[in-house]
Amino acid sequence: MVPQSPNALTTVRQDVRGSLETCEVGADAMDNTVLVVSELITNSVSYALPPITLRVTVRGDGVVHIEVVDAGAAPAVGDLDTRPADERGRGNLIVSMLADRSGRTVDEDKVIWWADVPVD
């Protein structure tokens, strides 16, 4: 379970990095995975309802599979349009650049945001 707080990201990043080191994932793949996890968690913390859970799996096919599960979109407040000068709003672009595949699965009571980051 990921706390619904931006401060939770530091702990999540450290935990993911530690797990990937144990699985002997290379430095570039580790950095890419941690960044993708950060972007997906940030989106859920910022825009979705709790609870939020994270699953990271190093698969045998050369992929780190990431899933962030939340309870769906929170009601929108204010203007969420991204403008070129904005410092926010680029998370999905970053994920799509670093992952071989990414997407979302909508279920009755949850949304699963997922990404496959190559290990090599």
Residue pairs with C-beta under 8 A, 6 or more apart in sequence:
1 51
1 52
1 53
2 8
2 12
2 41
2 44
2 45
2 51
2 52
2 53
2 54
2 68
4 45
4 50
4 52
5 45
6 42
6 45
8 41
8 45
9 38
9 41
9 42
9 45
12 37
12 38
12 41
12 54
13 34
13 37
13 38
16 33
16 34
16 37
16 54
16 56
17 30
17 34
19 56
20 29
20 30
20 33
20 34
20 56
20 58
20 64
21 30
23 58
25 33
25 58
25 64
25 119
26 119
26 120
29 64
29 117
29 118
29 119
29 120
32 98
32 117
33 56
33 64
33 66
33 117
35 94
35 98
36 66
36 94
36 95
36 98
36 99
36 102
36 115
36 117
37 54
37 56
37 66
37 68
39 91
39 92
39 94
39 95
40 66
40 68
40 91
40 95
40 113
40 115
41 52
41 54
41 68
42 91
43 68
43 91
43 92
43 113
44 52
44 68
44 70
44 113
45 52
47 73
47 74
48 70
48 71
48 72
48 73
48 74
48 111
49 70
49 71
49 72
49 73
49 74
50 70
50 71
51 70
51 71
52 68
52 69
52 70
53 68
53 69
54 66
54 67
54 68
54 69
55 65
55 66
55 67
55 69
56 64
56 65
56 66
56 67
57 64
57 65
58 64
58 65
58 119
59 65
62 118
62 119
62 120
63 100
63 116
63 117
63 118
63 119
64 116
64 117
64 118
64 119
65 114
65 115
65 116
66 114
66 115
66 116
66 117
67 112
67 113
67 114
68 112
68 113
68 114
69 110
69 111
69 112
69 113
70 110
70 111
70 113
71 109
71 110
71 111
72 106
72 109
72 110
72 111
73 111
80 89
82 88
82 89
82 90
95 102
95 115
96 102
98 115
98 117
99 115
99 116
99 117
100 116
100 117
100 118
101 115
101 116
102 113
102 114
102 115
102 116
103 113
103 114
104 111
104 112
104 113
104 114
105 111
105 112
105 114
106 112
